[in-house]
Amino acid sequence: MFLAPITSVFHPTDFSRGDHTAFVHALRIALAAKCDLALLHVDSSRDETDWDEFPSIRESLIRWGMIAPNAPQSAVTELGVQVTKGHKINPDAVETIGQYVSEHLPDLVVLSTHQRQGFSRLRQPAVAEQIARKSRVRTLFVPRRVPGFVTVETGKIQLRRILIPIDHEPHPAAAIAAAASLATALGIPQLHFTFLYVGPDATPPAAYLPEQLGWTHEVVCEEGDVVNTILDVSDEREADLIAMTTRGHHGFLDAFRGSTTERVLRGAKCPLLAVPAA
């Protein structure tokens, strides 16, 4: 299995407090992978950008003890991260961010999401879901109401258990490889994978995990509603991350309710890594 390295991380930011956890995940992953980190704010206003409103990388690194309070500006680059910040004017944030992804092809997009349900979602469609659907690259969703696997105050990584739903179509190989690549970049020595198959015949597809000392896995077969079962098993196993291969929408029902991955995301209590099928 080929594990694609993470050489660039992209995080669109809206300058809100709710976005901060997603920003912290993007920064911590970029630091661990020693790769490029791009931040982009899209605004409908042509007012001059206040660069101080961008999430403060320096403040986070000082709080995490990675640089000294009086460290020079070059200290961030010396940690192996090249940071760029951008501001674009466009009332359609989805179009602008999708265009950025198409032009720059980041290895990982990190998005904050509101997890809206029902009528609220119909009134205010989830921008994060639309961006991921349009960009078709590995996307880490960090729900605003969950702490995630990176501690905001310390920068400590708590990634011990990953849940990967598996099916014959789409095949789970892409999600397994992406989750393993992320764990490798983060340097996780001890990690347990749960491969979950939901179906009546209990014949899950073959799922292979790259050999890594300290990594273990199990295959769990369940029956029931796919979305609810994934969420229930995620809670039972105390998953720190859910990784899913996705093909997007299929037919009217998916267009109305959202894909399986999107519906899982709306109820997840941990970040979700969505990986486009090959």
Secondary structure as GFF3:
##gff-version 3
##sequence-region A 1 278
A	DSSP	beta_strand	8	12	.	.	.	ID=ss1
A	DSSP	three_ten_helix	17	19	.	.	.	ID=ss2
A	DSSP	alpha_helix	20	33	.	.	.	ID=ss3
A	DSSP	beta_strand	36	43	.	.	.	ID=ss4
A	DSSP	three_ten_helix	51	53	.	.	.	ID=ss5
A	DSSP	alpha_helix	57	63	.	.	.	ID=ss6
A	DSSP	alpha_helix	74	78	.	.	.	ID=ss7
A	DSSP	beta_strand	82	89	.	.	.	ID=ss8
A	DSSP	alpha_helix	93	104	.	.	.	ID=ss9
A	DSSP	beta_strand	108	113	.	.	.	ID=ss10
A	DSSP	alpha_helix	118	123	.	.	.	ID=ss11
A	DSSP	alpha_helix	127	135	.	.	.	ID=ss12
A	DSSP	beta_strand	139	143	.	.	.	ID=ss13
A	DSSP	beta_strand	161	166	.	.	.	ID=ss14
A	DSSP	alpha_helix	173	186	.	.	.	ID=ss15
A	DSSP	beta_strand	191	198	.	.	.	ID=ss16
A	DSSP	beta_strand	215	222	.	.	.	ID=ss17
A	DSSP	alpha_helix	226	236	.	.	.	ID=ss18
A	DSSP	beta_strand	241	246	.	.	.	ID=ss19
A	DSSP	alpha_helix	251	257	.	.	.	ID=ss20
A	DSSP	alpha_helix	260	267	.	.	.	ID=ss21
A	DSSP	beta_strand	272	276	.	.	.	ID=ss22
###
